[in-house]
């Protein structure tokens, strides 16, 4: 068999085996303007749509140099999907972050009934089953839980934890006095004189004791907490010896 010598031949590269339905793509988001970066940050943090938040976060990571394969692994989607995020962003900008309306059966819920359902959701944001029954009694129409959830999301409500608060039971003079005492203790800890610890009498549990509810963006529902216990501050007079703990009550 004759021997053939290749002179000045270009180097050969072995491409990895790729299935026919896969595409090996290496690309990143083009450098972002300050306005684009702020838009993606706001969408990632505040948008009620999980898909929009994921796309915004993925685009930010891509702009920082994260490869498509890593983004696909993080969000558990195909590489082609992440590539489509980048391509749509370059072509359509902010509009690409949200799913476009799809054709389907038109809604049978009239605006008046929708307003009633939203009002009931805001009045009982943690109990959609109660809202469902109350809506049926009022309008003689039935809405499923999934329909109520979609309605809440379209109204930009977010499912998040509420907060317990003692503000409604607060005594201004006692609160001001306790705050001064806490500030004094904090100053002592800053100078290394004591070790300051905070705790309350609610105890600990594996299950959450604070419920979730549908809430407006950038707002948190506050539930009045029972003032049947004390808010305690435990300080140690000496960091090394931990001598003589003392208690302050508010």
Phi and psi restraints in degrees (value plus and minus 20) as a CYANA .aco file:
   2 UNK   PHI     -88.4   -48.4
   2 UNK   PSI     129.2   169.2
   3 UNK   PHI    -120.6   -80.6
   3 UNK   PSI     107.6   147.6
   4 UNK   PHI    -128.6   -88.6
   4 UNK   PSI     106.0   146.0
   5 UNK   PHI    -120.7   -80.7
   5 UNK   PSI     113.6   153.6
   6 UNK   PHI    -119.9   -79.9
   6 UNK   PSI      97.8   137.8
   7 UNK   PHI    -128.6   -88.6
   7 UNK   PSI     113.2   153.2
   8 UNK   PHI      37.1    77.1
   8 UNK   PSI      12.8    52.8
   9 UNK   PHI    -103.4   -63.4
   9 UNK   PSI     125.7   165.7
  10 UNK   PHI     -89.7   -49.7
  10 UNK   PSI     131.1   171.1
  11 UNK   PHI     -87.1   -47.1
  11 UNK   PSI     125.6   165.6
  12 UNK   PHI    -117.0   -77.0
  12 UNK   PSI     119.6   159.6
  13 UNK   PHI    -139.1   -99.1
  13 UNK   PSI     113.0   153.0
  14 UNK   PHI    -110.5   -70.5
  14 UNK   PSI      92.0   132.0
  15 UNK   PHI     -99.5   -59.5
  15 UNK   PSI     119.6   159.6
  16 UNK   PHI     -82.9   -42.9
  16 UNK   PSI     131.8   171.8
  17 UNK   PHI     -87.9   -47.9
  17 UNK   PSI     110.0   150.0
  18 UNK   PHI    -146.4  -106.4
  18 UNK   PSI     110.7   150.7
  19 UNK   PHI     -83.3   -43.3
  19 UNK   PSI     138.0   178.0
  20 UNK   PHI     -85.1   -45.1
  20 UNK   PSI     -45.3    -5.3
  21 UNK   PHI    -114.7   -74.7
  21 UNK   PSI     -10.9    29.1
  22 UNK   PHI    -138.1   -98.1
  22 UNK   PSI     131.2   171.2
  23 UNK   PHI    -149.2  -109.2
  23 UNK   PSI     106.7   146.7
  24 UNK   PHI    -106.5   -66.5
  24 UNK   PSI      87.9   127.9
  25 UNK   PHI    -145.0  -105.0
  25 UNK   PSI     112.8   152.8
  26 UNK   PHI    -145.3  -105.3
  26 UNK   PSI      87.0   127.0
  27 UNK   PHI    -175.7  -135.7
  27 UNK   PSI     142.3   182.3
  28 UNK   PHI    -156.4  -116.4
  28 UNK   PSI     143.3   183.3
  29 UNK   PHI     -87.1   -47.1
  29 UNK   PSI     119.0   159.0
  30 UNK   PHI     -83.4   -43.4
  30 UNK   PSI     133.9   173.9
  31 UNK   PHI     -69.7   -29.7
  31 UNK   PSI     114.3   154.3
  32 UNK   PHI    -108.8   -68.8
  32 UNK   PSI     123.5   163.5
  33 UNK   PHI     -97.6   -57.6
  33 UNK   PSI     141.7   181.7
  34 UNK   PHI     -75.9   -35.9
  34 UNK   PSI     -57.6   -17.6
  35 UNK   PHI     -87.0   -47.0
  35 UNK   PSI     -61.6   -21.6
  36 UNK   PHI     -86.0   -46.0
  36 UNK   PSI     -61.3   -21.3
  37 UNK   PHI     -82.1   -42.1
  37 UNK   PSI     -62.4   -22.4
  38 UNK   PHI     -85.8   -45.8
  38 UNK   PSI     -60.0   -20.0
  39 UNK   PHI     -80.8   -40.8
  39 UNK   PSI     -65.8   -25.8
  40 UNK   PHI     -86.7   -46.7
  40 UNK   PSI     -59.5   -19.5
  41 UNK   PHI     -81.2   -41.2
  41 UNK   PSI     -66.2   -26.2
  42 UNK   PHI     -83.9   -43.9
  42 UNK   PSI     -63.5   -23.5
  43 UNK   PHI     -83.1   -43.1
  43 UNK   PSI     -63.0   -23.0
  44 UNK   PHI     -82.3   -42.3
  44 UNK   PSI     -55.1   -15.1
  45 UNK   PHI    -110.7   -70.7
  45 UNK   PSI     -56.3   -16.3
  46 UNK   PHI    -136.8   -96.8
  46 UNK   PSI     -35.6     4.4
  47 UNK   PHI     -88.3   -48.3
  47 UNK   PSI     115.4   155.4
  48 UNK   PHI     -91.1   -51.1
  48 UNK   PSI     -38.2     1.8
  49 UNK   PHI    -104.2   -64.2
  49 UNK   PSI     103.4   143.4
  50 UNK   PHI     -83.9   -43.9
  50 UNK   PSI     -58.7   -18.7
  51 UNK   PHI     -82.8   -42.8
  51 UNK   PSI     -63.6   -23.6
  52 UNK   PHI     -84.3   -44.3
  52 UNK   PSI     -61.2   -21.2
  53 UNK   PHI     -84.0   -44.0
  53 UNK   PSI     -60.5   -20.5
  54 UNK   PHI     -85.1   -45.1
  54 UNK   PSI     -64.7   -24.7
  55 UNK   PHI     -83.2   -43.2
  55 UNK   PSI     -63.6   -23.6
  56 UNK   PHI     -82.4   -42.4
  56 UNK   PSI     -64.1   -24.1
  57 UNK   PHI     -84.9   -44.9
  57 UNK   PSI     -61.3   -21.3
  58 UNK   PHI     -83.0   -43.0
  58 UNK   PSI     -59.2   -19.2
  59 UNK   PHI     -86.5   -46.5
  59 UNK   PSI     -58.2   -18.2
  60 UNK   PHI     -84.0   -44.0
  60 UNK   PSI     -62.9   -22.9
  61 UNK   PHI     -85.6   -45.6
  61 UNK   PSI     -59.0   -19.0
  62 UNK   PHI     -83.1   -43.1
  62 UNK   PSI     -60.8   -20.8
  63 UNK   PHI     -83.9   -43.9
  63 UNK   PSI     -43.8    -3.8
  64 UNK   PHI    -107.8   -67.8
  64 UNK   PSI     -21.4    18.6
  65 UNK   PHI      84.7   124.7
  65 UNK   PSI      -8.7    31.3
  66 UNK   PHI     -95.7   -55.7
  66 UNK   PSI     106.3   146.3
  67 UNK   PHI     -86.7   -46.7
  67 UNK   PSI     138.6   178.6
  68 UNK   PHI     -80.7   -40.7
  68 UNK   PSI     -60.8   -20.8
  69 UNK   PHI     -83.2   -43.2
  69 UNK   PSI     -54.6   -14.6
  70 UNK   PHI     -91.2   -51.2
  70 UNK   PSI     -59.8   -19.8
  71 UNK   PHI     -84.6   -44.6
  71 UNK   PSI     -60.3   -20.3
  72 UNK   PHI     -82.3   -42.3
  72 UNK   PSI     -59.2   -19.2
  73 UNK   PHI     -88.0   -48.0
  73 UNK   PSI     -59.7   -19.7
  74 UNK   PHI     -84.1   -44.1
  74 UNK   PSI     -66.0   -26.0
  75 UNK   PHI    -114.2   -74.2
  75 UNK   PSI     -17.4    22.6
  76 UNK   PHI      35.9    75.9
  76 UNK   PSI      28.5    68.5
  77 UNK   PHI    -149.4  -109.4
  77 UNK   PSI     151.5   191.5
  78 UNK   PHI     -95.9   -55.9
  78 UNK   PSI     133.7   173.7
  79 UNK   PHI     -78.8   -38.8
  79 UNK   PSI     -55.6   -15.6
  80 UNK   PHI     -83.0   -43.0
  80 UNK   PSI     -53.5   -13.5
  81 UNK   PHI     -84.7   -44.7
  81 UNK   PSI     -65.8   -25.8
  82 UNK   PHI     -84.5   -44.5
  82 UNK   PSI     -60.1   -20.1
  83 UNK   PHI     -81.1   -41.1
  83 UNK   PSI     -56.9   -16.9
  84 UNK   PHI     -86.3   -46.3
  84 UNK   PSI     -55.2   -15.2
  85 UNK   PHI     -77.6   -37.6
  85 UNK   PSI     -67.6   -27.6
  86 UNK   PHI     -86.3   -46.3
  86 UNK   PSI     -65.4   -25.4
  87 UNK   PHI     -82.6   -42.6
  87 UNK   PSI     -65.1   -25.1
  88 UNK   PHI     -85.9   -45.9
  88 UNK   PSI     -56.2   -16.2
  89 UNK   PHI     -83.1   -43.1
  89 UNK   PSI     -62.2   -22.2
  90 UNK   PHI     -87.2   -47.2
  90 UNK   PSI     -50.1   -10.1
  91 UNK   PHI    -111.1   -71.1
  91 UNK   PSI     -56.5   -16.5
  92 UNK   PHI    -141.9  -101.9
  92 UNK   PSI     -26.8    13.2
  93 UNK   PHI      45.1    85.1
  93 UNK   PSI    -156.5  -116.5
  94 UNK   PHI     -79.3   -39.3
  94 UNK   PSI     -48.7    -8.7
  95 UNK   PHI     -83.9   -43.9
  95 UNK   PSI     -44.4    -4.4
  96 UNK   PHI     -97.1   -57.1
  96 UNK   PSI     -31.9     8.1
  97 UNK   PHI     -94.2   -54.2
  97 UNK   PSI     -44.9    -4.9
  98 UNK   PHI    -131.0   -91.0
  98 UNK   PSI     128.9   168.9
  99 UNK   PHI     -86.2   -46.2
  99 UNK   PSI     116.7   156.7
 100 UNK   PHI     -99.9   -59.9
 100 UNK   PSI     129.9   169.9
 101 UNK   PHI     -77.0   -37.0
 101 UNK   PSI     117.5   157.5
 102 UNK   PHI    -126.9   -86.9
 102 UNK   PSI     131.4   171.4
 103 UNK   PHI     -90.6   -50.6
 103 UNK   PSI     127.2   167.2
 104 UNK   PHI     156.4   196.4
 104 UNK   PSI    -191.9  -151.9
 105 UNK   PHI     -86.3   -46.3
 105 UNK   PSI     108.8   148.8
 106 UNK   PHI     -83.4   -43.4
 106 UNK   PSI     130.8   170.8
 107 UNK   PHI     -86.7   -46.7
 107 UNK   PSI     117.2   157.2
 108 UNK   PHI    -114.0   -74.0
 108 UNK   PSI     -19.5    20.5
 109 UNK   PHI    -108.7   -68.7
 109 UNK   PSI      98.7   138.7
 110 UNK   PHI     -93.9   -53.9
 110 UNK   PSI     137.4   177.4
 111 UNK   PHI     -75.9   -35.9
 111 UNK   PSI     -57.0   -17.0
 112 UNK   PHI     -84.3   -44.3
 112 UNK   PSI     -62.8   -22.8
 113 UNK   PHI     -88.6   -48.6
 113 UNK   PSI     -55.5   -15.5
 114 UNK   PHI     -84.9   -44.9
 114 UNK   PSI     -60.2   -20.2
 115 UNK   PHI     -84.4   -44.4
 115 UNK   PSI     -57.8   -17.8
 116 UNK   PHI     -84.4   -44.4
 116 UNK   PSI     -64.7   -24.7
 117 UNK   PHI     -82.1   -42.1
 117 UNK   PSI     -62.6   -22.6
 118 UNK   PHI     -84.7   -44.7
 118 UNK   PSI     -58.1   -18.1
 119 UNK   PHI     -82.8   -42.8
 119 UNK   PSI     -61.8   -21.8
 120 UNK   PHI     -88.1   -48.1
 120 UNK   PSI     -55.7   -15.7
 121 UNK   PHI     -83.6   -43.6
 121 UNK   PSI     -61.5   -21.5
 122 UNK   PHI     -91.0   -51.0
 122 UNK   PSI     -47.5    -7.5
 123 UNK   PHI     -99.8   -59.8
 123 UNK   PSI     -47.0    -7.0
 124 UNK   PHI    -154.9  -114.9
 124 UNK   PSI      47.9    87.9
 125 UNK   PHI     -89.9   -49.9
 125 UNK   PSI     -31.1     8.9
 126 UNK   PHI    -126.0   -86.0
 126 UNK   PSI     -18.8    21.2
 127 UNK   PHI    -158.0  -118.0
 127 UNK   PSI      60.4   100.4
 128 UNK   PHI     -90.2   -50.2
 128 UNK   PSI     -47.4    -7.4
 129 UNK   PHI     -84.1   -44.1
 129 UNK   PSI     -57.7   -17.7
 130 UNK   PHI     -87.0   -47.0
 130 UNK   PSI     -59.7   -19.7
 131 UNK   PHI     -82.3   -42.3
 131 UNK   PSI     -62.4   -22.4
 132 UNK   PHI     -79.9   -39.9
 132 UNK   PSI     -65.3   -25.3
 133 UNK   PHI     -88.5   -48.5
 133 UNK   PSI     -62.4   -22.4
 134 UNK   PHI     -84.2   -44.2
 134 UNK   PSI     -59.0   -19.0
 135 UNK   PHI     -85.6   -45.6
 135 UNK   PSI     -60.8   -20.8
 136 UNK   PHI     -85.3   -45.3
 136 UNK   PSI     -59.7   -19.7
 137 UNK   PHI     -86.0   -46.0
 137 UNK   PSI     -52.7   -12.7
 138 UNK   PHI    -100.6   -60.6
 138 UNK   PSI     -61.4   -21.4
 139 UNK   PHI    -133.0   -93.0
 139 UNK   PSI     -25.6    14.4
 140 UNK   PHI      41.8    81.8
 140 UNK   PSI       3.2    43.2
 141 UNK   PHI    -143.6  -103.6
 141 UNK   PSI     131.5   171.5
 142 UNK   PHI    -131.5   -91.5
 142 UNK   PSI     114.4   154.4
 143 UNK   PHI    -139.3   -99.3
 143 UNK   PSI     113.4   153.4
 144 UNK   PHI     -96.4   -56.4
 144 UNK   PSI     146.0   186.0
 145 UNK   PHI     -82.3   -42.3
 145 UNK   PSI     -58.7   -18.7
 146 UNK   PHI     -85.5   -45.5
 146 UNK   PSI     -55.8   -15.8
 147 UNK   PHI     -87.2   -47.2
 147 UNK   PSI     -59.5   -19.5
 148 UNK   PHI     -85.9   -45.9
 148 UNK   PSI     -58.3   -18.3
 149 UNK   PHI     -84.9   -44.9
 149 UNK   PSI     -62.7   -22.7
 150 UNK   PHI     -83.2   -43.2
 150 UNK   PSI     -58.5   -18.5
 151 UNK   PHI     -84.3   -44.3
 151 UNK   PSI     -61.3   -21.3
 152 UNK   PHI     -84.8   -44.8
 152 UNK   PSI     -60.8   -20.8
 153 UNK   PHI     -86.9   -46.9
 153 UNK   PSI     -58.8   -18.8
 154 UNK   PHI     -85.1   -45.1
 154 UNK   PSI     -49.3    -9.3
 155 UNK   PHI    -104.1   -64.1
 155 UNK   PSI     -11.2    28.8
 156 UNK   PHI      45.7    85.7
 156 UNK   PSI       8.1    48.1
 157 UNK   PHI    -103.7   -63.7
 157 UNK   PSI     128.5   168.5
 158 UNK   PHI    -141.7  -101.7
 158 UNK   PSI     120.2   160.2
 159 UNK   PHI    -108.2   -68.2
 159 UNK   PSI      84.3   124.3
 160 UNK   PHI    -168.9  -128.9
 160 UNK   PSI     149.8   189.8
 161 UNK   PHI     -93.5   -53.5
 161 UNK   PSI     121.5   161.5
 162 UNK   PHI    -105.2   -65.2
 162 UNK   PSI     155.5   195.5
 163 UNK   PHI    -146.4  -106.4
 163 UNK   PSI     115.0   155.0
 164 UNK   PHI    -105.3   -65.3
 164 UNK   PSI     119.6   159.6
 165 UNK   PHI    -162.0  -122.0
 165 UNK   PSI     126.6   166.6
 166 UNK   PHI    -126.6   -86.6
 166 UNK   PSI      -7.0    33.0
 167 UNK   PHI     -79.2   -39.2
 167 UNK   PSI     -59.2   -19.2
 168 UNK   PHI     -89.2   -49.2
 168 UNK   PSI     -39.4     0.6
 169 UNK   PHI    -126.3   -86.3
 169 UNK   PSI     -11.1    28.9
 170 UNK   PHI     -97.9   -57.9
 170 UNK   PSI     115.4   155.4
 171 UNK   PHI    -114.8   -74.8
 171 UNK   PSI      97.1   137.1
 172 UNK   PHI     -75.0   -35.0
 172 UNK   PSI     -65.3   -25.3
 173 UNK   PHI     -86.3   -46.3
 173 UNK   PSI     -64.7   -24.7
 174 UNK   PHI     -85.8   -45.8
 174 UNK   PSI     -57.2   -17.2
 175 UNK   PHI     -86.4   -46.4
 175 UNK   PSI     -62.8   -22.8
 176 UNK   PHI     -83.4   -43.4
 176 UNK   PSI     -59.7   -19.7
 177 UNK   PHI     -85.0   -45.0
 177 UNK   PSI     -65.3   -25.3
 178 UNK   PHI     -83.5   -43.5
 178 UNK   PSI     -56.7   -16.7
 179 UNK   PHI     -84.7   -44.7
 179 UNK   PSI     -61.0   -21.0
 180 UNK   PHI     -82.8   -42.8
 180 UNK   PSI     -60.8   -20.8
 181 UNK   PHI     -85.3   -45.3
 181 UNK   PSI     -60.4   -20.4
 182 UNK   PHI     -85.3   -45.3
 182 UNK   PSI     -60.0   -20.0
 183 UNK   PHI     -82.2   -42.2
 183 UNK   PSI     -58.7   -18.7
 184 UNK   PHI     -85.9   -45.9
 184 UNK   PSI     -61.7   -21.7
 185 UNK   PHI     -85.7   -45.7
 185 UNK   PSI     -59.7   -19.7
 186 UNK   PHI     -82.8   -42.8
 186 UNK   PSI     -57.7   -17.7
 187 UNK   PHI     -83.3   -43.3
 187 UNK   PSI     -59.8   -19.8
 188 UNK   PHI     -84.6   -44.6
 188 UNK   PSI     -59.9   -19.9
 189 UNK   PHI     -87.6   -47.6
 189 UNK   PSI     -58.0   -18.0
 190 UNK   PHI     -80.1   -40.1
 190 UNK   PSI     -49.3    -9.3
 191 UNK   PHI    -112.2   -72.2
 191 UNK   PSI     -14.0    26.0
 192 UNK   PHI      56.7    96.7
 192 UNK   PSI      -2.8    37.2
 193 UNK   PHI    -104.7   -64.7
 193 UNK   PSI     -52.0   -12.0
 194 UNK   PHI    -159.9  -119.9
 194 UNK   PSI     145.9   185.9
 195 UNK   PHI    -129.6   -89.6
 195 UNK   PSI     103.1   143.1
 196 UNK   PHI    -125.7   -85.7
 196 UNK   PSI     110.8   150.8
 197 UNK   PHI    -148.7  -108.7
 197 UNK   PSI     125.1   165.1
 198 UNK   PHI    -137.3   -97.3
 198 UNK   PSI     118.0   158.0
 199 UNK   PHI    -179.7  -139.7
 199 UNK   PSI     144.3   184.3
 200 UNK   PHI    -147.4  -107.4
 200 UNK   PSI    -191.9  -151.9
 201 UNK   PHI    -125.0   -85.0
 201 UNK   PSI       0.3    40.3
 202 UNK   PHI     -99.2   -59.2
 202 UNK   PSI     -38.5     1.5
 203 UNK   PHI      57.8    97.8
 203 UNK   PSI    -190.0  -150.0
 204 UNK   PHI    -151.3  -111.3
 204 UNK   PSI     127.4   167.4
 205 UNK   PHI    -171.1  -131.1
 205 UNK   PSI     133.1   173.1
 206 UNK   PHI     -94.5   -54.5
 206 UNK   PSI     -49.3    -9.3
 207 UNK   PHI    -110.9   -70.9
 207 UNK   PSI     119.1   159.1
 208 UNK   PHI     -86.4   -46.4
 208 UNK   PSI     115.7   155.7
 209 UNK   PHI    -118.8   -78.8
 209 UNK   PSI     -27.8    12.2
 210 UNK   PHI    -124.3   -84.3
 210 UNK   PSI     102.7   142.7
 211 UNK   PHI     -95.7   -55.7
 211 UNK   PSI     146.2   186.2
 212 UNK   PHI    -120.8   -80.8
 212 UNK   PSI     139.4   179.4
 213 UNK   PHI    -179.2  -139.2
 213 UNK   PSI     140.8   180.8
 214 UNK   PHI     -98.6   -58.6
 214 UNK   PSI     102.4   142.4
 215 UNK   PHI    -155.6  -115.6
 215 UNK   PSI     136.4   176.4
 216 UNK   PHI     -86.8   -46.8
 216 UNK   PSI     129.8   169.8
 217 UNK   PHI     -80.1   -40.1
 217 UNK   PSI     126.2   166.2
 218 UNK   PHI      40.0    80.0
 218 UNK   PSI       7.3    47.3
 219 UNK   PHI    -164.1  -124.1
 219 UNK   PSI     131.2   171.2
 220 UNK   PHI    -152.2  -112.2
 220 UNK   PSI     110.2   150.2
 221 UNK   PHI     -91.3   -51.3
 221 UNK   PSI     112.5   152.5
 222 UNK   PHI    -128.7   -88.7
 222 UNK   PSI     106.8   146.8
 223 UNK   PHI    -121.0   -81.0
 223 UNK   PSI     113.4   153.4
 224 UNK   PHI     -85.0   -45.0
 224 UNK   PSI     105.5   145.5
 225 UNK   PHI    -111.5   -71.5
 225 UNK   PSI     128.9   168.9
 226 UNK   PHI     -92.8   -52.8
 226 UNK   PSI     112.4   152.4
 227 UNK   PHI    -116.1   -76.1
 227 UNK   PSI      40.5    80.5
 228 UNK   PHI    -123.0   -83.0
 228 UNK   PSI     -17.7    22.3
 229 UNK   PHI    -149.9  -109.9
 229 UNK   PSI    -195.1  -155.1
 230 UNK   PHI    -132.3   -92.3
 230 UNK   PSI     124.7   164.7
 231 UNK   PHI    -111.5   -71.5
 231 UNK   PSI      97.3   137.3
 232 UNK   PHI    -130.0   -90.0
 232 UNK   PSI     128.5   168.5
 233 UNK   PHI    -145.7  -105.7
 233 UNK   PSI     102.0   142.0
 234 UNK   PHI    -129.8   -89.8
 234 UNK   PSI     101.6   141.6
 235 UNK   PHI    -144.3  -104.3
 235 UNK   PSI     127.0   167.0
 236 UNK   PHI    -126.9   -86.9
 236 UNK   PSI     113.8   153.8
 237 UNK   PHI     -91.2   -51.2
 237 UNK   PSI     -40.7    -0.7
 238 UNK   PHI    -161.6  -121.6
 238 UNK   PSI     105.2   145.2
 239 UNK   PHI     -86.4   -46.4
 239 UNK   PSI     -58.9   -18.9
 240 UNK   PHI     -95.5   -55.5
 240 UNK   PSI     -64.6   -24.6
 241 UNK   PHI    -116.6   -76.6
 241 UNK   PSI     -34.5     5.5
 242 UNK   PHI      30.9    70.9
 242 UNK   PSI      33.1    73.1
 243 UNK   PHI    -113.9   -73.9
 243 UNK   PSI     122.5   162.5
 244 UNK   PHI      30.4    70.4
 244 UNK   PSI      54.8    94.8
 245 UNK   PHI     -85.8   -45.8
 245 UNK   PSI     125.7   165.7
 246 UNK   PHI    -146.9  -106.9
 246 UNK   PSI     139.1   179.1
 247 UNK   PHI    -145.0  -105.0
 247 UNK   PSI     118.5   158.5
 248 UNK   PHI    -136.9   -96.9
 248 UNK   PSI     117.1   157.1
 249 UNK   PHI    -135.7   -95.7
 249 UNK   PSI     120.7   160.7
